């Protein structure tokens, strides 16, 4: 899903809002107790609301989806349902009647372990980012919508990881919130690859081997190195070091902005180019911030947890001393 700054007008298929993603479940669902999501579409309900409700049920572990609309399911609603099936894994339309559309998860596969799937998603996101930045130095930039289609694939992977976490057979041994947060952060990092790819069109007039483009590529390379380190972190000490590195990178980004952006006032950079550089710097900064969120998850999961001591224990220990 793209951030608002990357939007380029109305789209044929509505997309979930950035600011209101489905919330992770409190407890994992039991795959043996499959449940059905019943959605009654109101006559004036916007199609994007229907998509968000379907996605919320998908992430919560629903195996069947029944969409009802009276007196008949509108074509806009059917388009959203087909988009939902295309942009997620497994749900398929099994019947379409005048006022009811039924979807079902036809084959729940034996999934790849979550850590391996998250690692694969991380590699896809890093590759997506690097391809976006590499596109600044070549023409043509690719057909319209190419970056968004790649982002759709990463959305699909993120939602599937969140669904698998929900359907974990033993929530005590398979934490739900960690994979949810990591997948969501990676999905949002991918959103900013779209911004980087689309903003590259405005950099075509700048020198490729010196000046702002070189500085931006170096800064982005440092952000990717930081993200790869975060994805490979396994202990609290390493996560803490990466959090420090991220804070230093964000400070470097602010200094870089102070150095590059005043060029527009001196007439050495067209306003449209300066605006593109501003968007690029913001997106790299947001990428670092989401990487920091992942590092924080690693740090939180490394902290030992102990049951609280019974009331009065401290008093008894002091008395014994």
MOKABEL-V119727 format. One record per residue. N is the residue number from 0. RES is the residue in one small letter. OMEGA is omega in degrees with one decimal (none if undefined). NEAR is the number of other ideal C-beta (glycine too) atoms within 8 Angstrom. Layout:
n=N res=RES omega=OMEGA near=NEAR
n=N res=RES omega=OMEGA near=NEAR
This chain:
n=0 res=x omega=-175.9 near=9
n=1 res=x omega=172.6 near=12
n=2 res=x omega=-174.8 near=11
n=3 res=x omega=-176.7 near=6
n=4 res=x omega=-179.7 near=7
n=5 res=x omega=-176.2 near=10
n=6 res=x omega=-179.4 near=6
n=7 res=x omega=178.6 near=4
n=8 res=x omega=-176.3 near=4
n=9 res=x omega=178.4 near=3
n=10 res=x omega=-179.2 near=6
n=11 res=x omega=179.7 near=4
n=12 res=x omega=-178.6 near=7
n=13 res=x omega=-178.9 near=10
n=14 res=x omega=178.9 near=9
n=15 res=x omega=180.0 near=11
n=16 res=x omega=180.0 near=8
n=17 res=x omega=-170.9 near=11
n=18 res=x omega=-176.9 near=4
n=19 res=x omega=179.6 near=6
n=20 res=x omega=176.6 near=8
n=21 res=x omega=-178.0 near=8
n=22 res=x omega=180.0 near=4
n=23 res=x omega=-179.6 near=12
n=24 res=x omega=178.6 near=11
n=25 res=x omega=-179.8 near=3
n=26 res=x omega=-179.8 near=6
n=27 res=x omega=179.0 near=13
n=28 res=x omega=177.8 near=11
n=29 res=x omega=-178.6 near=6
n=30 res=x omega=180.0 near=9
n=31 res=x omega=-179.6 near=4
n=32 res=x omega=179.7 near=6
n=33 res=x omega=-178.7 near=8
n=34 res=x omega=-175.9 near=9
n=35 res=x omega=176.0 near=9
n=36 res=x omega=178.6 near=11
n=37 res=x omega=-179.5 near=6
n=38 res=x omega=174.1 near=12
n=39 res=x omega=-176.2 near=6
n=40 res=x omega=179.0 near=12
n=41 res=x omega=-176.8 near=5
n=42 res=x omega=-177.3 near=6
n=43 res=x omega=-176.2 near=4
n=44 res=x omega=178.7 near=8
n=45 res=x omega=-179.4 near=7
n=46 res=x omega=-178.6 near=11
n=47 res=x omega=176.2 near=11
n=48 res=x omega=178.2 near=8
n=49 res=x omega=179.0 near=15
n=50 res=x omega=-178.6 near=14
n=51 res=x omega=179.9 near=12
n=52 res=x omega=176.5 near=9
n=53 res=x omega=-179.2 near=15
n=54 res=x omega=177.8 near=13
n=55 res=x omega=177.9 near=9
n=56 res=x omega=178.4 near=11
n=57 res=x omega=-179.5 near=13
n=58 res=x omega=179.5 near=13
n=59 res=x omega=173.8 near=11
n=60 res=x omega=179.2 near=12
n=61 res=x omega=177.5 near=11
n=62 res=x omega=177.7 near=9
n=63 res=x omega=-179.0 near=12
n=64 res=x omega=178.2 near=14
n=65 res=x omega=-178.2 near=12
n=66 res=x omega=-178.8 near=15
n=67 res=x omega=175.5 near=11
n=68 res=x omega=-177.3 near=11
n=69 res=x omega=3.0 near=6
n=70 res=x omega=-178.2 near=4
n=71 res=x omega=176.2 near=7
n=72 res=x omega=-177.7 near=13
n=73 res=x omega=178.6 near=8
n=74 res=x omega=177.8 near=5
n=75 res=x omega=179.0 near=7
n=76 res=x omega=178.5 near=14
n=77 res=x omega=177.6 near=11
n=78 res=x omega=179.7 near=11
n=79 res=x omega=179.5 near=15
n=80 res=x omega=179.1 near=14
n=81 res=x omega=176.5 near=9
n=82 res=x omega=178.4 near=11
n=83 res=x omega=179.1 near=14
n=84 res=x omega=-177.8 near=11
n=85 res=x omega=-172.4 near=6
n=86 res=x omega=174.7 near=9
n=87 res=x omega=178.9 near=13
n=88 res=x omega=166.4 near=7
n=89 res=x omega=-178.4 near=9
n=90 res=x omega=177.9 near=11
n=91 res=x omega=176.6 near=8
n=92 res=x omega=179.9 near=10
n=93 res=x omega=176.0 near=7
n=94 res=x omega=176.9 near=7
n=95 res=x omega=175.6 near=8
n=96 res=x omega=-176.6 near=6
n=97 res=x omega=-175.6 near=6
n=98 res=x omega=-175.5 near=9
n=99 res=x omega=171.2 near=11
n=100 res=x omega=-179.0 near=13
n=101 res=x omega=176.1 near=12
n=102 res=x omega=-179.2 near=14
n=103 res=x omega=172.5 near=10
n=104 res=x omega=-169.7 near=10
n=105 res=x omega=-176.1 near=6
n=106 res=x omega=176.6 near=5
n=107 res=x omega=-173.3 near=7
n=108 res=x omega=171.5 near=5
n=109 res=x omega=-166.6 near=2
n=110 res=x omega=169.9 near=7
n=111 res=x omega=179.1 near=6
n=112 res=x omega=-175.4 near=6
n=113 res=x omega=-180.0 near=13
n=114 res=x omega=178.9 near=6
n=115 res=x omega=-179.8 near=8
n=116 res=x omega=177.5 near=14
n=117 res=x omega=178.4 near=14
n=118 res=x omega=178.5 near=9
n=119 res=x omega=178.7 near=10
n=120 res=x omega=177.7 near=14
n=121 res=x omega=178.7 near=12
n=122 res=x omega=178.1 near=8
n=123 res=x omega=-177.8 near=12
n=124 res=x omega=178.9 near=14
n=125 res=x omega=178.5 near=11
n=126 res=x omega=178.4 near=8
n=127 res=x omega=179.7 near=13
n=128 res=x omega=-176.6 near=16
n=129 res=x omega=176.5 near=9
n=130 res=x omega=179.7 near=10
n=131 res=x omega=-179.2 near=13
n=132 res=x omega=177.1 near=12
n=133 res=x omega=-177.8 near=8
n=134 res=x omega=-179.4 near=11
n=135 res=x omega=-172.8 near=10
n=136 res=x omega=180.0 near=6
n=137 res=x omega=175.2 near=7
n=138 res=x omega=-4.8 near=4
n=139 res=x omega=-177.4 near=4
n=140 res=x omega=-178.4 near=8
n=141 res=x omega=-177.6 near=7
n=142 res=x omega=179.1 near=4
n=143 res=x omega=177.6 near=3
n=144 res=x omega=-177.4 near=6
n=145 res=x omega=179.7 near=9
n=146 res=x omega=-179.3 near=12
n=147 res=x omega=178.6 near=9
n=148 res=x omega=176.1 near=8
n=149 res=x omega=178.2 near=11
n=150 res=x omega=177.2 near=15
n=151 res=x omega=179.4 near=9
n=152 res=x omega=179.5 near=9
n=153 res=x omega=172.3 near=15
n=154 res=x omega=-177.5 near=12
n=155 res=x omega=179.7 near=11
n=156 res=x omega=-180.0 near=13
n=157 res=x omega=-178.8 near=13
n=158 res=x omega=179.8 near=15
n=159 res=x omega=176.7 near=11
n=160 res=x omega=179.5 near=15
n=161 res=x omega=177.8 near=14
n=162 res=x omega=179.8 near=13
n=163 res=x omega=177.8 near=12
n=164 res=x omega=178.6 near=16
n=165 res=x omega=-175.9 near=14
n=166 res=x omega=179.1 near=11
n=167 res=x omega=-176.1 near=11
n=168 res=x omega=-177.3 near=7
n=169 res=x omega=-178.6 near=6
n=170 res=x omega=179.6 near=9
n=171 res=x omega=-179.2 near=4
n=172 res=x omega=178.5 near=4
n=173 res=x omega=-178.3 near=11
n=174 res=x omega=-177.5 near=8
n=175 res=x omega=-170.3 near=14
n=176 res=x omega=-178.8 near=7
n=177 res=x omega=177.3 near=10
n=178 res=x omega=177.3 near=14
n=179 res=x omega=-175.0 near=11
n=180 res=x omega=-179.9 near=12
n=181 res=x omega=179.7 near=12
n=182 res=x omega=-179.8 near=16
n=183 res=x omega=178.7 near=11
n=184 res=x omega=178.1 near=12
n=185 res=x omega=178.6 near=16
n=186 res=x omega=179.8 near=12
n=187 res=x omega=173.4 near=12
n=188 res=x omega=177.6 near=15
n=189 res=x omega=176.6 near=16
n=190 res=x omega=-176.5 near=14
n=191 res=x omega=170.5 near=14
n=192 res=x omega=176.3 near=16
n=193 res=x omega=178.6 near=14
n=194 res=x omega=-179.3 near=15
n=195 res=x omega=-179.2 near=15
n=196 res=x omega=-177.2 near=14
n=197 res=x omega=179.1 near=10
n=198 res=x omega=-178.7 near=12
n=199 res=x omega=178.9 near=14
n=200 res=x omega=-176.3 near=8
n=201 res=x omega=-176.0 near=9
n=202 res=x omega=-171.0 near=13
n=203 res=x omega=-177.6 near=7
n=204 res=x omega=-178.4 near=5
n=205 res=x omega=175.7 near=9
n=206 res=x omega=-174.8 near=6
n=207 res=x omega=-173.4 near=6
n=208 res=x omega=-179.5 near=4
n=209 res=x omega=172.9 near=4
n=210 res=x omega=-171.8 near=7
n=211 res=x omega=-176.5 near=11
n=212 res=x omega=178.2 near=12
n=213 res=x omega=179.7 near=9
n=214 res=x omega=-179.5 near=11
n=215 res=x omega=179.2 near=15
n=216 res=x omega=178.0 near=10
n=217 res=x omega=179.4 near=8
n=218 res=x omega=178.5 near=14
n=219 res=x omega=178.1 near=12
n=220 res=x omega=176.6 near=8
n=221 res=x omega=178.6 near=10
n=222 res=x omega=179.0 near=13
n=223 res=x omega=176.6 near=11
n=224 res=x omega=177.6 near=8
n=225 res=x omega=179.7 near=14
n=226 res=x omega=178.6 near=15
n=227 res=x omega=176.8 near=10
n=228 res=x omega=178.9 near=11
n=229 res=x omega=-178.3 near=14
n=230 res=x omega=178.8 near=10
n=231 res=x omega=-177.4 near=6
n=232 res=x omega=-178.2 near=11
n=233 res=x omega=-176.8 near=5
n=234 res=x omega=-176.2 near=8
n=235 res=x omega=-179.0 near=9
n=236 res=x omega=178.4 near=6
n=237 res=x omega=178.9 near=11
n=238 res=x omega=178.6 near=15
n=239 res=x omega=177.9 near=9
n=240 res=x omega=-179.5 near=8
n=241 res=x omega=175.0 near=15
n=242 res=x omega=176.1 near=12
n=243 res=x omega=179.6 near=8
n=244 res=x omega=179.2 near=10
n=245 res=x omega=178.3 near=14
n=246 res=x omega=177.9 near=9
n=247 res=x omega=177.8 near=8
n=248 res=x omega=179.3 near=13
n=249 res=x omega=175.1 near=11
n=250 res=x omega=176.9 near=8
n=251 res=x omega=178.3 near=10
n=252 res=x omega=177.7 near=13
n=253 res=x omega=178.1 near=8
n=254 res=x omega=178.7 near=8
n=255 res=x omega=177.5 near=12
n=256 res=x omega=178.8 near=10
n=257 res=x omega=-178.4 near=8
n=258 res=x omega=-173.2 near=8
n=259 res=x omega=-169.3 near=12
n=260 res=x omega=178.1 near=10
n=261 res=x omega=-179.2 near=8
n=262 res=x omega=-179.5 near=10
n=263 res=x omega=179.6 near=12
n=264 res=x omega=178.4 near=5
n=265 res=x omega=177.7 near=7
n=266 res=x omega=-178.8 near=5
n=267 res=x omega=-177.8 near=5
n=268 res=x omega=177.8 near=11
n=269 res=x omega=-179.7 near=7
n=270 res=x omega=-179.2 near=7
n=271 res=x omega=178.2 near=7
n=272 res=x omega=178.2 near=13
n=273 res=x omega=178.4 near=12
n=274 res=x omega=178.4 near=9
n=275 res=x omega=178.4 near=13
n=276 res=x omega=176.6 near=14
n=277 res=x omega=178.2 near=10
n=278 res=x omega=179.9 near=11
n=279 res=x omega=179.1 near=12
n=280 res=x omega=178.7 near=14
n=281 res=x omega=-179.0 near=9
n=282 res=x omega=176.6 near=12
n=283 res=x omega=177.0 near=15
n=284 res=x omega=178.0 near=10
n=285 res=x omega=176.1 near=12
n=286 res=x omega=178.3 near=13
n=287 res=x omega=-179.2 near=14
n=288 res=x omega=177.9 near=10
n=289 res=x omega=174.4 near=12
n=290 res=x omega=176.5 near=16
n=291 res=x omega=177.6 near=13
n=292 res=x omega=178.8 near=10
n=293 res=x omega=177.9 near=15
n=294 res=x omega=178.7 near=14
n=295 res=x omega=175.8 near=10
n=296 res=x omega=178.9 near=11
n=297 res=x omega=179.7 near=15
n=298 res=x omega=-178.8 near=12
n=299 res=x omega=-177.7 near=8
n=300 res=x omega=-179.6 near=8
n=301 res=x omega=-176.3 near=8
n=302 res=x omega=178.1 near=7
n=303 res=x omega=178.0 near=3
n=304 res=x omega=179.2 near=3
n=305 res=x omega=177.9 near=4
n=306 res=x omega=179.1 near=3
n=307 res=x omega=178.5 near=4
n=308 res=x omega=178.0 near=6
n=309 res=x omega=178.9 near=5
n=310 res=x omega=179.1 near=4
n=311 res=x omega=-178.9 near=6
n=312 res=x omega=-178.6 near=8
n=313 res=x omega=-179.0 near=7
n=314 res=x omega=-179.2 near=7
n=315 res=x omega=-179.6 near=8
n=316 res=x omega=179.2 near=8
n=317 res=x omega=-179.5 near=7
n=318 res=x omega=179.9 near=6
n=319 res=x omega=179.3 near=5
n=320 res=x omega=none near=4
